[in-house]
Amino acid sequence: PVNRFCAASNNRTGFLCDDKVTCVPASQVCNTVSNCRSGEDEREELCGDLPRSLPGHLVFRCSNPTYWVYADQRCNGMNDCGDCSDETGSLAACPPCGSEWWNCSPVLYEYCSCIPRRLCQDGIQHCHSWSDEYIC
């Protein structure tokens, strides 16, 4: 098999098209939209038995083995696995919250250990400690 690993925008894991130039972000592979000129990112041999048919570099396995996410969804700040193993787990190995994020224990299921700073001081509690309203 051809090595199709590439780094898409924001250094996200991607799938290299046959043209050897176009790099499709992992989460846009097998999404029923052809991003490669020849449509190889949507072919049956690649998408027929997800996630087994995908190259390993495109897949991140959640701590619950029945769940997986695309590799570029790891460390994106969102709780894609449902148990935060793609954000805070040892397998994810994510860096601490970036400058666009506030570190706290979120009250909402969609975030794990950080919330987007745009949610700070918006009059709505997003952190258990209310730090998003009083400190952030």
C-alpha positions as CSV (number, residue, x, y, z in Angstrom):
1,P,0.0,0.0,0.0
2,V,1.1,3.6,-0.8
3,N,2.0,5.7,2.2
4,R,-0.7,8.4,2.1
5,F,0.2,10.2,5.3
6,C,0.4,14.0,5.1
7,A,0.0,17.1,7.3
8,A,-3.1,19.1,6.4
9,S,-3.8,22.7,7.5
10,N,-3.0,23.4,11.2
11,N,-0.6,20.4,11.1
12,R,-3.6,18.0,11.2
13,T,-3.2,14.4,10.1
14,G,-4.3,13.9,6.5
15,F,-4.7,11.7,3.5
16,L,-2.5,12.3,0.5
17,C,-4.4,12.2,-2.9
18,D,-3.0,10.5,-6.0
19,D,-1.8,13.9,-7.3
20,K,0.8,13.9,-4.4
21,V,-0.1,17.5,-3.7
22,T,-3.6,17.6,-2.2
23,C,-3.8,16.7,1.5
24,V,-7.3,15.9,2.8
25,P,-7.8,16.3,6.6
26,A,-8.5,12.9,8.1
27,S,-12.1,13.7,9.1
28,Q,-12.9,14.6,5.5
29,V,-12.0,11.1,4.3
30,C,-15.0,8.8,3.7
31,N,-17.5,11.6,4.3
32,T,-19.3,11.1,0.9
33,V,-17.6,14.3,-0.6
34,S,-14.7,13.7,-3.0
35,N,-11.9,16.0,-1.9
36,C,-9.3,14.3,-4.2
37,R,-9.5,15.1,-7.9
38,S,-9.9,11.4,-8.8
39,G,-12.2,10.6,-5.7
40,E,-9.7,8.2,-4.1
41,D,-10.6,9.6,-0.6
42,E,-14.1,8.0,-1.1
43,R,-13.3,4.7,-2.7
44,E,-14.9,1.5,-1.5
45,E,-11.5,-0.2,-0.6
46,L,-10.8,2.8,1.7
47,C,-14.3,3.4,3.1
48,G,-16.0,0.0,2.8
49,D,-15.3,-1.2,6.4
50,L,-14.7,1.7,8.7
51,P,-12.5,2.0,10.6
52,R,-10.7,-1.2,9.6
53,S,-10.4,-0.2,5.9
54,L,-8.7,3.1,6.8
55,P,-4.9,3.5,7.1
56,G,-3.9,3.4,10.8
57,H,-2.6,7.0,10.8
58,L,-6.2,8.3,10.1
59,V,-7.7,6.6,13.1
60,F,-7.6,7.3,16.9
61,R,-9.0,4.6,19.1
62,C,-10.9,5.9,22.2
63,S,-10.4,4.3,25.6
64,N,-13.6,2.4,25.0
65,P,-12.5,0.1,22.2
66,T,-15.9,0.1,20.5
67,Y,-15.4,3.9,19.7
68,W,-13.0,5.6,17.3
69,V,-12.6,9.1,15.9
70,Y,-10.5,10.5,13.0
71,A,-7.0,11.3,14.0
72,D,-7.4,15.0,13.4
73,Q,-10.2,15.1,16.0
74,R,-7.7,14.1,18.7
75,C,-6.6,17.2,20.8
76,N,-9.1,19.5,19.1
77,G,-10.6,20.6,22.4
78,M,-13.9,18.8,21.8
79,N,-15.1,15.6,23.5
80,D,-15.3,13.5,20.3
81,C,-14.9,10.1,22.1
82,G,-17.6,10.8,24.7
83,D,-15.3,10.0,27.6
84,C,-12.6,12.7,26.9
85,S,-10.0,10.0,26.1
86,D,-9.3,11.9,22.8
87,E,-8.4,15.1,24.8
88,T,-7.2,14.1,28.3
89,G,-6.3,10.4,28.1
90,S,-2.7,9.2,28.1
91,L,-3.1,7.8,24.6
92,A,-4.1,11.2,23.3
93,A,-1.0,12.9,24.7
94,C,-2.5,16.4,24.1
95,P,-0.6,19.6,25.0
96,P,-2.1,21.8,27.7
97,C,-4.8,24.3,26.8
98,G,-3.7,26.7,24.1
99,S,-4.0,30.5,24.2
100,E,-7.5,30.4,22.8
101,W,-8.7,28.1,25.6
102,W,-9.4,28.5,29.4
103,N,-8.3,25.6,31.6
104,C,-11.1,24.4,34.0
105,S,-13.4,21.5,34.7
106,P,-16.2,22.1,32.3
107,V,-19.9,21.5,33.2
108,L,-20.8,20.7,29.6
109,Y,-20.3,17.3,28.1
110,E,-18.8,18.7,24.8
111,Y,-15.6,19.9,26.4
112,C,-13.0,18.1,28.6
113,S,-10.4,20.1,30.5
114,C,-10.6,23.5,28.6
115,I,-13.3,25.7,27.2
116,P,-12.9,28.2,24.3
117,R,-12.1,31.6,25.7
118,R,-14.9,33.1,23.6
119,L,-17.2,31.6,26.2
120,C,-15.6,33.5,29.1
121,Q,-17.7,36.2,30.8
122,D,-20.7,35.5,28.6
123,G,-23.1,35.2,31.6
124,I,-23.3,31.4,31.4
125,Q,-21.5,29.0,33.6
126,H,-19.2,26.7,31.6
127,C,-16.8,25.7,34.4
128,H,-17.7,24.0,37.7
129,S,-15.8,26.7,39.6
130,W,-17.4,29.6,37.7
131,S,-13.9,30.7,36.8
132,D,-15.0,31.3,33.3
133,E,-17.2,34.1,34.6
134,Y,-15.1,35.6,37.3
135,I,-11.4,35.0,36.5
136,C,-11.0,34.2,32.8
